[in-house]
């Protein structure tokens, strides 16, 4: 049943109208006492009546929209606070019912826009669940998601990043690296790390988080390849996110001054080698030369700053292109599970736009992505699969 939140009349001038309003207000109060649903803050339209009238004798109304506190939410907050006080004194600070009431209060605060208070209360609710159900209980995840929502609303990026780390820890304790739930969560975290770097949300730690994500994705991709083969469709989103992470690292390397690479000491240098790798496909065995970083044959050499930077750029570029090529191979060998339409829905033009060109027209961003991937080593037909075939509008012709 939809109930009016407030109805204010000014200058009615008739006692009958005032009497009717009193009865209406009384009925609303009674109905409110029966309702305990959590509803968002509403904006009530209040009609203010001008003291003047137009020549026809009709009242001129001027409408204004102003925020009015939701009385239902305030009543819910009072009810939860009273019950929390009672449970704390009678049942202790880790009572399960106390945790549920804290969760309810936190959600009320959240809907009222009091996100600082919501985070504090929801954190207590999550701690009670951890005490009663165990540190690895997935039941705390729902509370954690609400905490993340409030941290996002108030821009507490460091706290939000810790929340993502908590989620990763939970999934790593409850799922295997090849479980779809684990993989979906890892892709989500990878996207967060890329967004953090692009927006410099964690300042100097933004790049560090991107490096940690690169390591997490590399380990997971290697595990699935070893257990299920290089053509496993579950690799597609992982490889794409891994390519994006390395692309952002490559951009960072391009921007870094040579002074960052100066070192008077000999460097332990790894080399890139191409090895012959064979694997089974639906059409039979396929062999090809693939790049590998050779760590076993390390040698000591003194590299100048430019050499160090160039080697890092080559390594990051190879990772980007190798990941994208593997996606295309998986698509070719698993048409029933992964088709080109799905790939194009995954690949976003903005992902490959050079950061300094974010404000250029979308057509130019599309061209930037194609040009960058071409320079890194992808062929035109491969890029067309990722982005779709280039139209006359895209390439600048009429």
Secondary structure as GFF3:
##gff-version 3
##sequence-region A 1 398
A	DSSP	alpha_helix	15	33	.	.	.	ID=ss1
A	DSSP	beta_strand	42	53	.	.	.	ID=ss2
A	DSSP	beta_strand	59	68	.	.	.	ID=ss3
A	DSSP	alpha_helix	71	90	.	.	.	ID=ss4
A	DSSP	alpha_helix	96	112	.	.	.	ID=ss5
A	DSSP	alpha_helix	115	133	.	.	.	ID=ss6
A	DSSP	three_ten_helix	138	140	.	.	.	ID=ss7
A	DSSP	alpha_helix	141	153	.	.	.	ID=ss8
A	DSSP	alpha_helix	157	174	.	.	.	ID=ss9
A	DSSP	alpha_helix	180	199	.	.	.	ID=ss10
A	DSSP	alpha_helix	205	228	.	.	.	ID=ss11
A	DSSP	alpha_helix	235	255	.	.	.	ID=ss12
A	DSSP	three_ten_helix	258	261	.	.	.	ID=ss13
A	DSSP	beta_strand	267	281	.	.	.	ID=ss14
A	DSSP	beta_strand	284	301	.	.	.	ID=ss15
A	DSSP	alpha_helix	305	333	.	.	.	ID=ss16
A	DSSP	alpha_helix	340	346	.	.	.	ID=ss17
A	DSSP	three_ten_helix	349	352	.	.	.	ID=ss18
A	DSSP	three_ten_helix	355	357	.	.	.	ID=ss19
A	DSSP	alpha_helix	362	376	.	.	.	ID=ss20
A	DSSP	alpha_helix	380	387	.	.	.	ID=ss21
###
